[in-house]
């Protein structure tokens, strides 16, 4: 399904059929769908997060999220949503759901990403609300582009926008509000408030949306319950329904606020996409039939950049052909041997010297 008009129609939202959203790098599920709930919507993962899977939402859970976000951002039917994210990911689809829930207009940015073209699109269409990933906000700031007068909210998701970029965006008139969310939660779990637009930009302590019941397990990982939670996770060989969801995110919960601390696994965000470093290492090592190590480093624009290290000669371009289309390594370094610790284990921290 690629017709945005269909995704904004009453017939789509009242349908009981199972809808699988297709897009670049997203596999199609070809197994039995009889176990899935009525009206399910499938959001696929390319496997860069560790496994191939589909997050199974219902139209009800998606609308519950949309209504909560709309209330948080004081959305009305007079608002104009601008969609510049892929609709087949929860972040982009959430924009469509919010527009439908509010009976508001939604317009679509088309073509390759360009900060200047995006600014022109927002101004031309008199957009009032849009959602962007940190990389896109960084591009707007780097180009010194001022926000159109119509724009009242920019929800930033898919990773934290650093303080310097956030402050500069505000200086240029971009009303950026940091959010924290995930596919399993139908997008946002916690989002800064409209009041925050009158205060210095911050990306750490975010108010939790009231539809969520939050807790922590023994390892301080976030545990979620709520009507916007996915119905379950579909794997190539099984379906696992969920009443609650234990994330891999270590958080602090403080009086209705959430502060993200880090991940329990080797997963990072690159251009807003969740990438499991172990999975990428395994994929490349298997393809080359030789070990490859991946190191993530903080990158001003992309959040994180990935470098590869191996023991055989290979061109960086060839490695990148083996990865999902949105993911690129920035460097490949051939080593004579991987650095080892005193205990004989691979010393990943030492890779930063090369």
Wavefront OBJ file of the C-alpha trace (Angstrom):
o trace
v 0.000 0.000 0.000
v 1.510 3.325 -1.062
v -1.492 5.635 -1.546
v -1.402 8.189 1.275
v -5.025 9.090 0.563
v -6.078 5.552 1.503
v -4.219 5.814 4.819
v -6.188 8.954 5.693
v -9.568 7.512 4.770
v -12.357 6.337 7.064
v -12.499 3.074 5.109
v -8.890 2.273 6.084
v -9.313 3.088 9.758
v -12.563 1.143 10.089
v -11.299 -1.869 8.135
v -10.776 -5.238 9.837
v -8.235 -6.453 7.279
v -4.564 -6.993 8.059
v -2.416 -4.303 6.402
v 1.323 -4.751 5.885
v 3.160 -1.522 5.070
v 5.806 -1.898 2.381
v 8.859 0.290 1.940
v 12.549 0.457 1.186
v 14.438 -2.330 2.934
v 11.284 -3.662 4.632
v 10.570 -7.361 3.973
v 7.092 -8.662 3.234
v 5.657 -11.288 5.561
v 4.551 -14.327 3.578
v 3.362 -16.649 6.364
v 0.048 -17.305 8.079
v -1.705 -14.176 9.374
v -4.653 -15.961 10.986
v -3.260 -15.515 14.518
v -3.168 -11.738 14.229
v -5.921 -9.562 15.696
v -8.593 -8.011 13.496
v -7.489 -4.745 11.917
v -3.783 -5.387 12.459
v -1.182 -3.120 10.840
v 2.319 -4.549 10.379
v 5.490 -2.456 10.627
v 8.496 -4.400 9.396
v 12.131 -4.288 10.470
v 14.944 -4.784 7.987
v 16.910 -6.831 10.508
v 19.507 -4.172 11.320
v 18.234 -4.176 14.916
v 19.224 -7.817 15.309
v 16.353 -9.894 13.910
v 13.789 -9.708 11.140
v 10.424 -8.993 12.729
v 7.149 -7.150 12.313
v 5.620 -5.030 15.060
v 1.895 -5.760 15.054
v -0.375 -2.861 15.938
v -4.109 -2.565 15.644
v -5.871 0.456 14.255
v -7.163 0.971 17.797
v -3.652 1.167 19.319
v -2.461 3.529 16.591
v -5.403 5.862 17.116
v -4.935 5.748 20.895
v -1.389 7.030 20.426
v -2.525 9.647 17.909
v -5.217 11.007 20.212
v -2.826 11.215 23.165
v -0.185 13.062 21.131
v -2.798 15.404 19.677
v -4.022 16.282 23.160
v -0.447 16.850 24.346
v 0.271 19.203 21.424
v -3.146 20.914 21.425
v -3.873 19.778 17.858
v -7.101 20.926 16.199
v -8.742 20.420 12.812
v -7.191 23.732 11.728
v -3.663 22.306 11.930
v -1.758 21.244 8.828
v 0.537 18.248 9.249
v 3.608 17.943 7.027
v 4.872 14.397 6.481
v 8.580 14.139 5.670
v 9.312 10.733 7.228
v 8.712 7.310 5.628
v 5.066 6.384 6.185
v 5.983 2.683 6.528
v 7.827 3.410 9.794
v 5.845 4.190 12.930
v 7.270 7.728 13.148
v 5.892 8.680 9.747
v 2.699 6.676 10.039
v 1.977 8.379 13.351
v 1.726 11.708 11.515
v -0.988 10.243 9.277
v -2.827 8.803 12.276
v -2.776 12.169 14.083
v -4.066 13.998 11.037
v -6.912 11.503 10.676
v -7.765 11.559 14.395
v -7.942 15.381 14.393
v -9.712 15.636 11.023
v -6.797 17.868 10.038
v -5.056 18.339 6.694
v -1.906 16.349 5.910
v 0.483 17.283 3.090
v 3.414 15.248 1.829
v 7.016 16.201 1.175
v 8.174 14.365 -1.946
v 11.562 13.635 -3.432
v 15.049 13.371 -1.989
v 15.659 15.087 1.326
v 16.903 18.660 1.115
v 16.815 21.111 4.003
v 16.118 24.023 1.666
v 13.366 22.191 -0.237
v 11.824 21.104 3.064
v 11.718 24.691 4.297
v 10.105 25.804 1.054
v 7.568 22.971 1.289
v 6.603 23.900 4.854
v 6.184 27.548 3.899
v 4.265 26.858 0.688
v 1.831 24.480 2.396
v 1.507 26.587 5.581
v 2.390 23.533 7.682
v 1.858 23.935 11.428
v 3.158 20.572 12.733
v 5.806 18.193 11.448
v 8.031 15.396 12.747
v 11.742 15.089 11.967
v 14.738 13.009 13.021
v 17.807 14.766 14.496
v 19.764 14.459 11.230
v 17.135 16.514 9.406
v 17.087 19.200 12.095
v 20.880 19.362 11.961
v 20.701 19.971 8.187
v 18.241 22.839 8.675
v 20.502 24.413 11.272
v 23.671 23.835 9.265
v 22.100 25.638 6.303
v 21.087 28.543 8.587
v 17.482 28.262 7.396
v 14.777 30.075 9.323
v 11.500 28.358 10.162
v 8.337 29.415 8.308
v 5.990 31.593 10.358
v 3.178 29.029 10.142
v 5.122 26.302 11.948
v 4.257 25.870 15.624
v 5.658 22.384 16.496
v 8.497 20.175 15.273
v 8.511 16.835 17.089
v 12.033 15.376 17.075
v 12.195 11.582 17.333
v 14.396 8.649 16.408
v 17.176 9.803 18.753
v 18.197 12.762 20.858
v 18.935 16.109 19.238
v 22.067 17.467 20.896
v 21.790 20.593 22.999
v 23.833 22.819 20.689
v 21.773 21.924 17.606
v 18.546 22.272 19.575
v 19.473 25.723 20.857
v 20.499 26.892 17.402
v 17.275 25.520 15.912
v 15.266 27.527 18.417
v 17.294 30.652 17.573
v 16.316 30.149 13.929
v 12.665 29.863 14.907
v 12.297 26.081 14.675
v 9.898 25.030 17.495
v 11.669 21.739 18.233
v 10.345 19.462 20.966
v 12.285 16.323 21.849
v 10.359 13.058 22.054
v 11.127 9.506 23.154
v 9.328 6.579 21.603
v 9.558 3.293 19.739
v 7.737 1.181 17.171
v 6.202 -1.044 19.852
v 4.597 2.039 21.429
v 3.042 3.359 18.188
v 5.537 6.270 18.354
v 5.707 8.560 21.384
v 5.998 7.536 25.029
v 7.277 10.871 26.347
v 7.412 14.268 24.645
v 8.379 17.719 25.814
v 5.440 20.070 26.370
v 4.384 23.184 24.469
v 5.399 25.217 27.506
v 8.975 24.069 26.832
v 9.013 26.255 23.715
v 9.213 29.279 26.031
v 12.200 27.794 27.861
v 15.764 26.796 26.874
v 15.898 23.674 24.731
v 16.450 20.379 26.568
v 16.325 16.738 25.452
v 16.662 14.712 28.639
v 13.761 14.944 31.108
v 10.542 14.445 29.149
v 6.946 14.285 30.438
v 5.361 10.853 29.974
v 2.118 10.856 27.987
v -0.792 9.987 30.315
v -1.948 6.891 28.393
v 1.189 4.966 29.471
v 1.751 2.860 32.562
v 5.510 2.784 33.101
v 7.745 0.789 35.422
v 11.286 -0.576 35.609
v 12.571 -4.110 35.936
v 15.507 -5.170 38.128
v 17.980 -3.905 35.514
v 16.281 -0.474 35.326
v 14.897 -1.226 31.888
v 11.661 0.494 30.921
v 8.513 -1.659 31.072
v 5.471 -0.369 29.183
v 1.750 -1.026 29.394
v -1.021 0.964 27.747
v -3.683 1.043 25.068
v -1.203 2.228 22.430
v 1.094 -0.762 22.982
v 1.483 -3.145 20.062
v -0.585 -6.340 20.082
v 2.559 -8.402 19.630
v 5.669 -9.164 17.602
v 5.579 -11.343 14.480
v 8.730 -13.317 13.624
v 9.291 -15.450 10.508
v 8.419 -18.577 12.516
v 6.031 -17.405 15.260
v 3.786 -14.714 16.694
v 4.252 -13.471 20.267
v 1.343 -11.441 21.692
v 2.118 -8.778 24.311
v 0.230 -7.409 27.296
v 3.311 -5.464 28.383
v 6.693 -4.801 26.806
v 10.151 -4.820 28.371
v 12.445 -2.544 26.377
v 16.233 -2.628 26.244
v 16.321 1.022 27.303
v 17.695 1.881 30.727
v 15.764 4.887 32.042
v 15.088 6.941 35.133
v 11.443 7.625 36.066
v 10.891 10.764 38.112
v 7.427 12.139 39.032
v 5.823 11.593 35.642
v 9.001 12.299 33.692
v 11.316 9.955 31.802
v 15.053 10.335 31.390
v 16.832 8.048 28.922
v 20.151 6.718 30.226
v 21.308 4.161 27.661
v 20.834 0.734 26.090
v 21.419 -2.680 27.626
v 22.406 -4.206 24.288
v 24.818 -3.107 21.539
v 22.158 -1.089 19.745
v 22.534 2.514 18.572
v 20.528 5.006 16.539
v 21.900 5.980 13.110
v 19.849 8.571 11.176
v 16.895 7.678 13.362
v 17.154 3.933 12.646
v 17.800 1.382 15.401
v 20.920 -0.614 14.494
v 22.268 -3.609 16.400
v 26.058 -3.697 16.061
v 26.258 -7.433 16.751
v 23.826 -8.105 13.910
v 25.797 -5.950 11.467
v 29.053 -7.637 12.491
v 27.532 -11.083 11.963
v 26.050 -10.106 8.593
v 29.321 -8.717 7.221
v 31.481 -11.481 8.708
v 29.290 -14.147 7.128
v 29.305 -12.430 3.724
v 33.109 -11.981 3.719
v 33.821 -15.303 5.460
v 36.183 -13.328 7.674
v 35.664 -11.517 10.998
v 34.510 -7.889 10.939
v 34.131 -5.620 13.958
v 31.937 -2.506 14.043
v 32.510 0.525 16.231
v 29.990 3.345 16.729
v 31.122 6.901 17.379
v 29.116 10.013 18.161
v 28.479 12.009 14.986
v 27.216 15.591 15.031
v 24.741 15.153 12.165
v 23.777 11.480 12.157
v 23.764 10.784 15.889
v 26.165 7.888 15.437
v 28.542 6.881 12.643
v 29.816 3.356 12.080
v 33.371 2.244 11.273
v 34.400 -1.290 10.318
v 37.602 -3.174 11.137
v 38.760 -6.424 9.534
v 41.722 -8.604 8.722
v 41.341 -8.841 4.945
v 41.460 -6.187 2.192
v 38.025 -5.015 1.069
v 36.654 -1.827 -0.428
v 34.320 0.262 1.702
v 31.877 0.487 -1.207
v 31.627 -3.309 -1.333
v 30.850 -3.489 2.380
v 28.121 -0.881 2.087
v 26.432 -2.870 -0.681
v 25.856 -5.610 1.892
v 23.989 -3.298 4.276
v 20.426 -1.944 4.296
v 19.983 1.003 1.885
v 19.727 3.628 4.659
v 22.909 2.478 6.412
v 26.479 3.271 5.378
v 29.835 2.672 7.010
v 32.077 5.735 7.054
v 35.390 3.883 7.150
v 36.989 0.445 6.818
v 40.374 -0.246 8.409
v 42.370 -3.378 7.703
v 44.349 -4.614 10.720
v 47.037 -7.256 11.088
v 45.294 -8.467 14.237
v 42.481 -7.303 16.491
v 43.692 -5.651 19.729
v 43.360 -7.909 22.784
v 42.955 -7.268 26.488
v 45.150 -8.755 29.195
v 42.651 -11.627 29.414
v 42.954 -12.353 25.695
v 39.546 -10.947 24.721
v 39.057 -8.516 21.835
v 39.503 -4.976 23.137
v 36.855 -2.963 21.307
v 37.754 0.265 23.053
v 41.270 0.053 21.626
v 39.834 0.216 18.091
v 39.393 3.955 18.551
v 43.182 4.339 18.179
v 43.079 3.227 14.539
l 1 2 3 4 5 6 7 8 9 10 11 12 13 14 15 16 17 18 19 20 21 22 23 24 25 26 27 28 29 30 31 32 33 34 35 36 37 38 39 40 41 42 43 44 45 46 47 48 49 50 51 52 53 54 55 56 57 58 59 60 61 62 63 64 65 66 67 68 69 70 71 72 73 74 75 76 77 78 79 80 81 82 83 84 85 86 87 88 89 90 91 92 93 94 95 96 97 98 99 100 101 102 103 104 105 106 107 108 109 110 111 112 113 114 115 116 117 118 119 120 121 122 123 124 125 126 127 128 129 130 131 132 133 134 135 136 137 138 139 140 141 142 143 144 145 146 147 148 149 150 151 152 153 154 155 156 157 158 159 160 161 162 163 164 165 166 167 168 169 170 171 172 173 174 175 176 177 178 179 180 181 182 183 184 185 186 187 188 189 190 191 192 193 194 195 196 197 198 199 200 201 202 203 204 205 206 207 208 209 210 211 212 213 214 215 216 217 218 219 220 221 222 223 224 225 226 227 228 229 230 231 232 233 234 235 236 237 238 239 240 241 242 243 244 245 246 247 248 249 250 251 252 253 254 255 256 257 258 259 260 261 262 263 264 265 266 267 268 269 270 271 272 273 274 275 276 277 278 279 280 281 282 283 284 285 286 287 288 289 290 291 292 293 294 295 296 297 298 299 300 301 302 303 304 305 306 307 308 309 310 311 312 313 314 315 316 317 318 319 320 321 322 323 324 325 326 327 328 329 330 331 332 333 334 335 336 337 338 339 340 341 342 343 344 345 346 347 348 349 350 351 352 353 354
